[in-house]
Amino acid sequence: MENSLAKILMMAGAGLFLIGLIIYLLQGKGSWFGHLPGDIRVEKENFQLYIPWVSMLLVSVILSVLFHLFKRFF
């Protein structure tokens, strides 16, 4: 039990490190993300509403595929 928990924590840490590294390296190059067609943006004088509907759908699909592949091979 302890051994598997250690592996899970190490994989989670490595995954967070890789995500952080990718975000750091791609600063400014991913400016399209969050501005996809279908993302809802309402701006008025004293009110702003932003719902990144399509962007989060894209993230969900990518993560689902990655987790499926990870589960299949490990």
PADRENPA-539364 format. One line per field, with one value per residue: z, x negated, y negated of N, C-alpha, C in turn; residue number from 1. Coordinates in nm, 3 decimals. Example, Ala and Ser with C-alpha at 12.3 -4.5 7.8 and 13.67 -1.06 7.14 Angstrom:
BEGIN
n_z: c(0.780, 0.708) .
n_x: c(-1.319, -1.285) .
n_y: c(0.569, 0.225) .
ca_z: c(0.780, 0.714) .
ca_x: c(-1.230, -1.367) .
ca_y: c(0.450, 0.106) .
c_z: c(0.780, 0.787) .
c_x: c(-1.320, -1.290) .
c_y: c(0.330, -0.003) .
num: c(1, 2) .
REM end
This chain:
BEGIN
n_z: c(0.000, 0.087, -0.094, -0.341, -0.299, -0.278, -0.540, -0.679, -0.575, -0.663, -0.942, -0.971, -0.885, -1.079, -1.304, -1.250, -1.249, -1.519, -1.647, -1.548, -1.657, -1.931, -1.951, -1.876, -2.084, -2.306, -2.289, -2.401, -2.653, -2.658, -2.684, -2.810, -2.668, -2.467, -2.603, -2.792, -3.050, -2.922, -2.658, -2.394, -2.353, -2.179, -2.155, -1.975, -1.840, -1.550, -1.514, -1.581, -1.748, -1.801, -1.959, -2.029, -2.220, -2.454, -2.450, -2.206, -2.261, -2.459, -2.307, -2.133, -2.309, -2.404, -2.162, -2.090, -2.295, -2.252, -1.988, -2.038, -2.212, -2.040, -1.840, -1.989, -2.066, -1.833) .
n_x: c(-0.083, -0.186, -0.393, -0.261, -0.123, -0.334, -0.432, -0.216, -0.211, -0.462, -0.427, -0.221, -0.352, -0.555, -0.397, -0.275, -0.503, -0.584, -0.363, -0.383, -0.633, -0.579, -0.387, -0.546, -0.737, -0.579, -0.478, -0.286, -0.267, -0.043, 0.180, 0.420, 0.566, 0.846, 0.973, 1.131, 1.375, 1.697, 1.637, 1.765, 1.810, 1.895, 1.911, 1.969, 2.032, 1.974, 1.933, 1.812, 1.816, 1.690, 1.681, 1.509, 1.605, 1.563, 1.286, 1.237, 1.369, 1.205, 0.970, 1.067, 1.117, 0.858, 0.724, 0.876, 0.813, 0.535, 0.531, 0.664, 0.483, 0.263, 0.366, 0.409, 0.151, 0.005) .
n_y: c(0.119, -0.131, -0.158, -0.183, -0.421, -0.597, -0.585, -0.694, -0.956, -1.045, -1.033, -1.220, -1.452, -1.467, -1.502, -1.751, -1.909, -1.885, -2.003, -2.265, -2.334, -2.323, -2.528, -2.744, -2.748, -2.797, -3.054, -3.320, -3.206, -3.056, -3.216, -3.193, -3.016, -3.003, -3.194, -3.084, -3.011, -2.999, -3.025, -3.209, -3.550, -3.832, -4.170, -4.457, -4.787, -4.786, -4.519, -4.198, -3.892, -3.579, -3.278, -3.006, -2.794, -2.622, -2.602, -2.468, -2.233, -2.130, -2.090, -1.895, -1.679, -1.626, -1.559, -1.334, -1.153, -1.129, -1.020, -0.781, -0.653, -0.637, -0.471, -0.242, -0.157, -0.148) .
ca_z: c(0.000, 0.095, -0.217, -0.449, -0.269, -0.314, -0.686, -0.720, -0.541, -0.751, -1.075, -0.964, -0.880, -1.210, -1.395, -1.222, -1.295, -1.665, -1.684, -1.520, -1.754, -2.060, -1.942, -1.873, -2.215, -2.409, -2.254, -2.515, -2.776, -2.647, -2.660, -2.869, -2.570, -2.390, -2.697, -2.900, -3.079, -2.828, -2.525, -2.371, -2.291, -2.169, -2.090, -1.962, -1.767, -1.420, -1.506, -1.680, -1.732, -1.897, -1.941, -2.136, -2.243, -2.554, -2.405, -2.103, -2.328, -2.523, -2.200, -2.085, -2.408, -2.404, -2.039, -2.095, -2.383, -2.184, -1.878, -2.096, -2.259, -1.921, -1.774, -2.076, -2.073, -1.699) .
ca_x: c(0.000, -0.271, -0.471, -0.177, -0.096, -0.455, -0.436, -0.112, -0.257, -0.573, -0.372, -0.148, -0.453, -0.619, -0.298, -0.263, -0.627, -0.579, -0.263, -0.444, -0.740, -0.515, -0.328, -0.657, -0.801, -0.486, -0.419, -0.261, -0.241, 0.088, 0.277, 0.548, 0.640, 0.934, 1.038, 1.184, 1.517, 1.779, 1.610, 1.862, 1.754, 1.990, 1.847, 2.050, 1.959, 1.924, 1.956, 1.747, 1.843, 1.613, 1.699, 1.431, 1.676, 1.497, 1.149, 1.239, 1.408, 1.083, 0.884, 1.128, 1.095, 0.715, 0.693, 0.940, 0.732, 0.408, 0.554, 0.697, 0.357, 0.182, 0.427, 0.393, 0.013, -0.054) .
ca_y: c(0.000, -0.249, -0.166, -0.234, -0.561, -0.671, -0.595, -0.789, -1.091, -1.079, -1.059, -1.346, -1.558, -1.476, -1.558, -1.894, -1.971, -1.894, -2.104, -2.395, -2.357, -2.352, -2.661, -2.840, -2.755, -2.842, -3.183, -3.407, -3.130, -2.995, -3.322, -3.152, -2.937, -3.090, -3.285, -3.001, -3.033, -2.924, -3.078, -3.315, -3.670, -3.942, -4.285, -4.578, -4.891, -4.740, -4.375, -4.112, -3.750, -3.502, -3.134, -2.941, -2.669, -2.537, -2.578, -2.364, -2.110, -2.083, -2.039, -1.771, -1.573, -1.594, -1.487, -1.202, -1.068, -1.101, -0.927, -0.651, -0.594, -0.605, -0.354, -0.126, -0.112, -0.131) .
c_z: c(0.000, -0.034, -0.330, -0.425, -0.306, -0.465, -0.737, -0.693, -0.630, -0.892, -1.077, -0.962, -1.013, -1.312, -1.375, -1.267, -1.447, -1.713, -1.661, -1.619, -1.891, -2.059, -1.946, -2.012, -2.323, -2.376, -2.379, -2.644, -2.774, -2.624, -2.722, -2.768, -2.481, -2.476, -2.816, -2.929, -2.988, -2.684, -2.506, -2.298, -2.297, -2.093, -2.093, -1.876, -1.639, -1.403, -1.618, -1.647, -1.841, -1.864, -2.057, -2.168, -2.337, -2.512, -2.300, -2.159, -2.397, -2.420, -2.149, -2.180, -2.407, -2.279, -2.037, -2.181, -2.315, -2.069, -1.929, -2.144, -2.142, -1.853, -1.857, -2.073, -1.937, -1.613) .
c_x: c(-0.087, -0.350, -0.387, -0.141, -0.215, -0.465, -0.334, -0.156, -0.372, -0.523, -0.296, -0.246, -0.521, -0.524, -0.282, -0.387, -0.625, -0.478, -0.319, -0.553, -0.682, -0.454, -0.437, -0.718, -0.709, -0.419, -0.405, -0.230, -0.104, 0.196, 0.413, 0.633, 0.719, 1.007, 1.093, 1.329, 1.601, 1.750, 1.696, 1.795, 1.859, 1.920, 1.943, 1.972, 1.896, 1.934, 1.881, 1.779, 1.768, 1.629, 1.627, 1.485, 1.598, 1.353, 1.144, 1.284, 1.287, 0.986, 0.937, 1.103, 0.949, 0.677, 0.755, 0.859, 0.600, 0.426, 0.589, 0.570, 0.269, 0.234, 0.406, 0.251, -0.054, 0.048) .
c_y: c(-0.125, -0.268, -0.224, -0.381, -0.647, -0.689, -0.697, -0.932, -1.136, -1.111, -1.191, -1.463, -1.577, -1.538, -1.708, -1.970, -1.989, -1.998, -2.244, -2.431, -2.393, -2.492, -2.768, -2.858, -2.811, -2.975, -3.269, -3.333, -3.065, -3.099, -3.291, -3.077, -3.032, -3.190, -3.208, -3.038, -2.943, -2.962, -3.202, -3.431, -3.781, -4.054, -4.403, -4.676, -4.840, -4.590, -4.304, -3.967, -3.677, -3.355, -3.065, -2.802, -2.576, -2.506, -2.466, -2.230, -2.047, -2.024, -1.906, -1.655, -1.530, -1.515, -1.347, -1.106, -1.031, -1.002, -0.787, -0.580, -0.553, -0.479, -0.228, -0.069, -0.094, -0.067) .
num: c(1, 2, 3, 4, 5, 6, 7, 8, 9, 10, 11, 12, 13, 14, 15, 16, 17, 18, 19, 20, 21, 22, 23, 24, 25, 26, 27, 28, 29, 30, 31, 32, 33, 34, 35, 36, 37, 38, 39, 40, 41, 42, 43, 44, 45, 46, 47, 48, 49, 50, 51, 52, 53, 54, 55, 56, 57, 58, 59, 60, 61, 62, 63, 64, 65, 66, 67, 68, 69, 70, 71, 72, 73, 74) .
REM end
